Amino acid sequence: MEYEKLKKIILNRLKENLPEHLSYHSVMHVKDVIDSVEKIAQSEGVNDEDLLLLKTAALFHDTGFLFGSKNHEEKSCEIAAEYLLDYGYSQEQLDKIKGMIMATKIPQTPHNHLEQILADADLDYLGRNDFFVIGDKLFEELSMFGIVNSERDWNLLQEKFLESHHYFTKTAINSRKDKKQDNLNIIKTKLKND
């Protein structure tokens, strides 16, 4: 599996072709998810082959945004299929990767351990100190699409999202759940003071 070669190609393609108004679904987000997937996978005791599959799924999981946000997960699977068999991945590995990519679709419904890891890595920031910094980028992006029209709309959306979201892996639950709750409490306070 020629992951490093692919990583260069895909990150480059995203850098050059992702629409500029995507302030959240950017190359930075992809790199962040790859980092998170590595940390969670190591802590979860994943073997080397599966780690490579996870990193590959993380690399491709938002490539569908090259063609717009609608059904971008399905499109990401198609893009992965265009590349992976030519870079030393088997059909079985490709199918696993597609499953992981689809597990990032909201609401998340992972069906196995690897899918749970990628789902958690994709939303790792919800339970981190940089939650509001990253959240601002998503606010900007959703405002551009007309999905939210004010900071209050945004905070209500985040409140609802954080309340319905839960992590799947032991690692993410142990390392992110408490901070996620803190972040939610800050949002609730903001809404109260509005």
N, C-alpha and C positions, 0 to 999 in steps of 0.2 A: 504494500500500500504506500503510494508515493504522496503522503500527506503534506510534507514540507513544500514540495513542488506545487501541489494544488493550492496550498495556503497563499503562496505568493501570487498565483494567477487570480484566485478569487478575490483576495483583498484588493488587488490592483483593479480588477473589473468593477468592484464596488466603489472604490475611490474615484474612478473615472466616470462612472455612469449612474450612480445613485442620484436621484433628484436632490438639489441643494436644500430644499425646504424640509428635508427629513433631518431634523435636529436630534431626534432620539434614535430612530432606526438608522444608525450610521455605522461606519467602520469601527468607531470607538465602542459602540454597543457590541458588535460582533466579537471584538477582541476581549471585551469584558466578560462575555459569556464563555468564551474559550478558557479564560483564566479561571472563572468560577467552576466550570465543568471539571477542570484538572484538580482543583482543590477538593471538591466534593467527592470525585471519583477516588482519589487517593485515600481519603478518609473512610470511604465506603468499601475499600479493599478490592477495587475493580482490577481485573487482569490487564496486561499490556495491550492485547488486541482490542478488547472492549474500550479501553481508554482512547485508542486511536479512532475507533468508530464514533465515540462520543465527541471527540474534538472535531472530527469531520462533519458530524451532524450540526455542531455548534457553528462551524464555519459556513455551512450552507443554509442555516435555519431561516434567515431573513433575506436571502438572495431574491426571493420572489418580489420584493419591493422594487426591483429593477423594472417591474412591469405594473406597478401600482399596489395599493394596500389591500384591495379586495382579494380574498382567497389566496393571500400571498404564501401561505404554508403549502398549499397544493402546488403552486408554481415553483416554490423552492424545491420540492421533491422532483419535479420535472427537470429543473436545472441540475440537481445532483445526479440524476439519471443520465444526463447528457455527458457528464464528465467521468463518473467514478469507474465504470467498467474499463475505460481507457487508461486508468491510473492504478491498475493492479487490485481493484476491489472486485469481489465476487458478487453474483446476483443476490446471494443470501445476505451478504454484508450490506449491499445497497438497500435491500428490503428492511433490514434492521434500522438503517439510518433514516429511511423514509418514515418509519414508525416513530422514531425519536423526534423528527421535525414536526410531525403531526401532533405530537404530545404537547407542543408549545402553543397550540391553538387555544384561545380563551373561549369558554372555560376549559382549563386543562384536564385531560382525562388520560393520563399515562397508564399503559397496560402491563408494564414490566419495570424491573429495577433501572435499566438504562434509560428508559423513557422518563422515569421519575427524576433521575439525576439531571437530565437536560431541562426538564420542566422547571426544576428548582433553580438551576443555574441561570435560566432565562429571566427569572424574577428575583434573583439573589439580592438585588439592590433594595428591595422592599424592606429588608431587615438590616440595612447598613447605615453608617453615618453619612454617606453621600446621597441618601434617599432624596432629600429636597433639591440638591444640585441636579441630579439626574431627572427627578420629577419635573423640574422647570423646563427641561428640554422636551419632555413629552407634552407638557402643557402648551408649549410653543407650537409643537407639531399638530396637536389636536385642534388648537385655535385656528391654525391655518386651514385645516380641513372643515372648519365650522362645526366641529363636534362639541366643543365647549366655547362659551362666549364670554365668560367672566371668571375671575378667580374663585368666586363662590361656587359656580357650576363645577369647576375643577375640583375644589375641595369636597364637594358632595359626591362627585364621581369617585375620587380617591377613597373617601370614607367607605362607600359601598363596596368598592373593589377590595380594599384591605380586609373588610369584615368577612367577605365571602371567600377570600383566598386562604389556602393552607399549604404548607410545605409537605412533601411526601417522604423525603429521606431523613433518617435519624440525624445525619450531619446537619442538614439545613434547619431542622426543628431545634436542635440543640444550640446552633450558633446564630440563628437569625430570628427565631420566633419572638424573643423578648424585645429586641430592638424594633422589630416590626410593630409590636404593640405600643412601644413608646412613640413611634412615628405616627401611629393612628391616634394616640391620645393628643398629640400636638395638633393634628388636623381637627379633631373634635373641639379643642379649645379655640382654635381659629374660627370655626363655624359658630361657636357660642358667642364669641365676641364681635361677630359681624353685625 
